[in-house]
């Protein structure tokens, strides 16, 4: 699952991750993403931090529904407080925007490797 309120970001990431062999659903609304999470558990969720719904709220819901889920937060509003909170709450990765695509791809692959090995 990829959630970002910028349509170009989710479309680009969907193409990239599908080329890597992953099934990807995209959302530009945190509210719609939360509804989707209630219907189906997702193994990996890449979410923006600042949208109609806070990325930490998405994190909490995804983890409540699937405790093994790996949540990666991407944000243009990276600050020490948000990064610290992400680490304390167990976010799998916290990546500031603009990010290098390779960094995000490596994070997703590492998350999937951890899921497959557990």
Order of alpha helices (4+ residues) and beta strands (2+ residues): beta-alpha-beta-alpha-beta-alpha-beta-alpha-beta-alpha
